[in-house]
Amino acid sequence: MDRMWSPWRAQHVETFEQTADEAGPSLFARLAAEERDEENLILWRGACVFVLMNLYPYNNGHLMIVPYREVAAYEDLTDEEQVEIARTTGRCLGWLKAALRPDGFNVGMNLGTAGGAGLPRHLHVHIVPRWQSDTNFMPVVGQVKVIPEDLRDTYRKLRHVIEQNEAP
């Protein structure tokens, strides 16, 4: 297996390991409880769920929809949580189309450790924008993914679109 050195992920890995081992609130629950949305890349808050950018995205603009309530199994979500996840998915697609103009999307959940969930006790929906050109020689030959824009710049673009679309 090829390995890529990425020392900036150390803090994320350590936080994940602490979260996985402790009985306290998950990483998502802790972020939701803080009042530092821009710092935590939280873009929007609804009644049951919030939207944040993935700190280690698969692609530029990779968003996650997370229920405030820590729940591992989809069937344990309330009807209200399920409806808000569905409606928020539509919102996210619209925001991403307006801000980044992707050619398509991957939308899904990794449920349980065997299903690939990085935080298995707090489910979340991934929304990954895709472009015709996002698979190029770098991931194919170099097995390295290149994110073309700083996360903070993408955050500002998305917040601008959200503020325009969510105004009363």
Secondary structure, DSSP 8 states (H G I E B T S, - for coil): ------GGGHHHHHHHHHHHH-SS--HHHHHHHSS-TTTTTEEEE-SSEEEEE-SS-SSTT-EEEEESS--S-GGGS-HHHHHHHHHHHHHHHHHHHHHH--SEEEEE---SGGGT-SSTTS--EEEEEE-TTSSSHIIIII------S-HHHHHHHHHHHHHHHS--
